[in-house]
Amino acid sequence: MKFSILTLFPEMFEGPFDHSIIKRAKERKSVEIEFIKIRQFGIGKHKLVDDTPYGGGAGMILRVDVLVNAIESAKCTGSSCKEKVILLDAAGKTFTQKVANEYSSLDHIILICGHYEGVDHRIYSFIDDSISIGDYVLTGGEIAAIVVTDAVSRLLPGVLGKEASWQNDSFQATSKENQPLLEHPQYTRPETFRQLSVPEILLSGNHKKISQWRKEESQERTREKRPDILPSLRSKNQ
């Protein structure tokens, strides 16, 4: 999987992709991440990337011609490349685990980080998708690009090592039941801490019962904390 991140501020990515799991994935060539500076496609001597909005109003708007040139420079050359151009956008569809799974089947993702007051609306004729990571507004798309890259990367073969380590994650629908539950509670040593003990079932060695307990706990946590993601588990008292 290759990620091409189109940004005005590549310096903002120093650190997030240079540590832990993503760093190891890059070293193993499971993931490739490149940063394309939008400003190198700017107009004129001063490499202008934005301009005032038609019709008046506050702020500056990123130019569509600049962005399209940046997109086209990043696109695959091979016809068999499965690729998507994605705008990080407050008005986009909400990024979820389901969307991350869909993106993980691609070969190449081009992420466009917006800035300033917004992007010329004509950009929608040149993208495949627009994504929001939540109902709030950021100063730019860089933070959202980090979120999308991280969430998709961990689903790729070889990135986490063992496939089962992400299959039980919160929001990860199981192939058998297709239920996007929250993950069950997890425990480790010490067995007892300040009179708080690990549930006995987890110490029993009975893997069938442990599996059933975890399923029930996942359902209960989802019902209590996020009933909105699974209507069938909503509390009867609601």
C-alpha positions in Angstrom: 0.0 0.0 0.0 1.2 3.4 -0.9 0.0 6.7 0.6 0.6 10.0 -1.2 -0.2 12.9 1.1 -0.7 16.3 -0.6 0.1 19.0 1.9 1.2 22.6 2.3 3.0 21.6 5.6 4.9 18.3 5.3 6.7 19.3 8.5 3.6 18.5 10.5 4.2 14.8 9.7 7.6 14.7 11.4 7.2 12.1 14.2 3.8 10.3 13.8 5.1 7.9 11.1 8.6 7.6 12.4 7.9 5.5 15.5 6.4 2.2 16.6 4.2 0.1 14.2 4.1 2.4 11.2 7.9 2.9 11.3 8.4 -0.9 11.3 5.8 -1.3 8.5 7.8 1.2 6.4 11.0 -0.6 7.1 9.5 -3.9 6.0 8.1 -2.2 2.8 4.5 -3.1 3.9 3.6 0.6 3.7 5.1 3.4 1.6 4.3 7.0 2.6 5.3 10.0 0.5 4.6 13.7 1.0 3.9 15.9 -2.0 4.3 19.6 -1.4 1.3 21.4 -2.9 3.3 24.6 -3.1 5.6 23.3 -5.8 2.6 23.4 -8.1 1.8 27.0 -7.2 1.3 29.7 -9.7 3.9 32.3 -10.7 7.1 33.5 -9.1 5.7 33.3 -5.6 4.1 29.9 -6.1 0.6 31.0 -5.1 -1.7 28.2 -4.1 -4.8 30.2 -3.0 -6.8 33.2 -3.8 -9.8 35.3 -2.5 -13.3 33.8 -2.9 -15.5 34.8 -5.8 -18.5 36.7 -4.4 -16.5 38.1 -1.5 -16.1 36.8 2.0 -13.4 36.1 4.6 -10.4 33.8 4.1 -8.5 32.3 1.2 -9.5 29.4 -1.0 -7.1 26.7 -2.3 -7.0 26.8 -6.1 -8.4 23.9 -8.1 -5.8 24.1 -10.8 -2.9 23.8 -8.3 -4.5 20.9 -6.6 -5.3 19.0 -9.8 -1.7 19.3 -10.9 -0.6 17.9 -7.6 -3.1 15.0 -7.8 -2.0 14.1 -11.4 1.6 14.1 -10.4 0.9 11.5 -7.7 -1.4 9.1 -9.7 -0.3 5.6 -10.6 1.0 5.0 -14.1 -0.1 1.3 -14.3 -3.7 0.5 -15.4 -4.0 -2.3 -12.8 -3.4 0.0 -9.9 -6.4 0.2 -7.5 -6.3 3.9 -6.5 -8.5 6.5 -4.8 -8.1 10.3 -4.5 -9.5 11.4 -1.1 -10.1 14.9 0.1 -10.0 15.4 3.9 -13.1 17.4 4.3 -15.4 18.6 7.1 -18.3 18.0 4.8 -17.2 14.5 3.9 -18.7 11.2 5.0 -17.6 10.1 8.5 -14.5 7.9 8.5 -15.3 4.6 10.3 -13.7 1.2 10.7 -15.8 0.0 7.8 -14.4 2.7 5.5 -10.9 1.8 6.7 -11.5 -1.8 5.8 -12.7 -0.8 2.3 -9.6 1.4 1.8 -7.2 -1.4 2.9 -8.0 -3.3 -0.3 -6.5 -0.5 -2.5 -2.9 -0.2 -3.8 -2.7 3.5 -3.6 -4.4 6.3 -1.6 -3.9 10.0 -2.4 -4.9 12.2 0.5 -5.5 15.9 0.0 -5.0 18.1 3.0 -7.2 21.2 2.8 -6.3 24.5 4.5 -7.4 28.1 4.9 -11.0 28.8 4.3 -11.5 25.8 2.1 -11.0 24.3 -1.3 -12.5 25.5 -4.7 -15.6 23.4 -5.0 -14.6 22.2 -8.5 -12.2 19.8 -6.8 -15.1 17.4 -6.4 -14.9 16.6 -10.1 -11.3 15.3 -9.6 -11.6 13.2 -6.4 -13.2 9.8 -5.6 -14.2 10.4 -2.0 -14.3 13.0 0.7 -13.7 12.0 4.4 -14.3 13.7 7.8 -12.9 12.2 11.0 -15.6 13.9 13.1 -18.1 16.6 13.5 -15.6 19.4 14.3 -13.3 21.7 12.2 -9.5 21.5 12.2 -7.0 24.1 11.0 -6.0 21.8 8.2 -6.3 18.2 6.9 -2.9 17.0 8.1 -4.2 15.6 11.4 -7.0 13.8 9.6 -4.5 12.4 7.1 -2.5 10.9 9.9 -5.6 9.3 11.4 -6.7 7.8 8.0 -3.2 6.5 7.2 -2.7 4.9 10.6 -6.1 3.3 10.7 -5.8 1.8 7.2 -2.1 0.8 7.6 -2.8 -1.4 10.6 -5.2 -3.5 8.6 -2.6 -4.4 5.9 -1.0 -7.9 5.9 2.2 -8.0 7.9 1.8 -4.6 9.6 0.7 -5.9 13.0 2.3 -9.3 12.7 -0.6 -11.5 13.7 -3.9 -10.9 11.8 -6.0 -11.8 14.9 -4.6 -8.8 16.8 -6.9 -6.4 14.9 -9.9 -8.7 14.2 -11.3 -8.2 17.7 -10.7 -4.4 17.8 -13.5 -2.1 18.7 -15.8 -1.3 15.6 -14.2 -4.2 13.7 -17.1 -6.2 12.4 -16.6 -10.0 12.7 -16.8 -12.0 9.5 -19.2 -14.4 11.1 -21.7 -12.0 12.7 -20.9 -8.7 11.0 -21.4 -6.8 14.3 -19.2 -3.7 14.8 -19.0 -4.1 18.6 -16.7 -2.4 21.1 -13.8 -4.6 22.2 -14.3 -6.7 25.3 -12.4 -5.7 28.6 -8.8 -6.7 28.7 -6.7 -7.6 31.8 -3.1 -8.5 32.6 -0.9 -8.9 35.7 -1.1 -8.3 38.7 -4.1 -10.7 39.3 -5.3 -8.4 42.1 -4.6 -4.7 42.5 -6.0 -2.7 45.4 -8.8 -5.2 45.9 -9.7 -5.1 42.2 -9.4 -8.7 40.7 -9.3 -10.1 37.3 -12.6 -11.9 36.4 -12.3 -15.6 37.4 -13.4 -16.8 34.0 -10.2 -15.5 32.4 -8.2 -17.6 34.8 -10.2 -20.8 34.2 -8.4 -22.0 31.1 -11.7 -22.8 29.6 -11.3 -21.1 26.2 -14.9 -21.9 25.1 -16.3 -20.1 28.1 -13.8 -17.3 27.9 -14.8 -16.7 24.2 -18.5 -16.6 25.2 -17.7 -14.2 28.1 -15.9 -11.9 25.8 -18.7 -11.9 23.3 -21.2 -11.0 26.0 -19.0 -8.3 27.5 -18.5 -6.8 24.0 -22.3 -6.6 23.6 -22.8 -5.1 27.0 -20.1 -2.5 26.6 -21.6 -1.5 23.2 -25.1 -1.3 24.7 -23.9 0.9 27.6 -21.3 3.1 25.8 -22.2 3.2 22.1 -25.8 2.0 21.5 -25.9 4.2 18.4 -23.5 1.9 16.4 -25.7 -1.2 16.9 -29.4 -0.4 17.2 -30.2 -4.1 18.0 -28.3 -3.8 21.2 -29.9 -0.6 22.5 -31.0 -0.8 26.1 -34.6 -1.7 26.6 -34.9 1.3 28.9 -34.1 3.8 26.1 
